[in-house]
Amino acid sequence: MDTHVGFLHEVTQGKTPLVYDLQEPFRCLIDIAVINVLEKKLFDKKDFIRTENYNIRLKPSGAKKLTEEIEKVMSMTVPYRDGNRQWAYVILLKANELALFLQGKHKKLDFSQPILALTREDDYELRQKILGISYSELDKYELNRSTLHYLKTQAKASKPFKLYPKVREKLV
């Protein structure tokens, strides 16, 4: 396969449009890694540099943090075919499928599987609801004081947090 010839992205000298074509279905994995780094507040001001043109770029320290998170995302498993596979392996399989399709060895190409399923138990609305509950409303939500205190602390922290199903039911 010639990486300089793509089928979605235009052919431009010095570019590798086939690489861009292959990354398109998996772009969301990088987005997840970036969001994770931001939510975990892993970046410091020293991880960035301002260029002469006032662009902001990652320094090697910031790039290392982002790369480590991308590696974590790529090692996450997802149900695929007859078992659970890491995203990195699924991407390799999909690249091989594309190669076989382009060589005419496969009749169809399926980039719809696997489906990315994100599970997150907290969201902005729930955080706002938790922060808005007063301690005088404990009976209304059937919560005890320590549970509400824990929830408020987690909601203020702006990091993802776990909610037990029974507590979620009471809040929602």
JORAPE-V766715 format. One record per pair of residues at least 24 apart in sequence whose C-alpha atoms are under 6 Angstrom apart, sorted by the first residue. I is the first residue (numbers start at 0). J is the second residue. D is the distance in whole Angstrom. If there is no record, write none. Layout:
i = [I;I]
j = [J;J]
d = [D;D]
This chain:
i = [32;32;38;79;126;140]
j = [68;69;158;113;154;169]
d = [6;5;6;6;5;6]
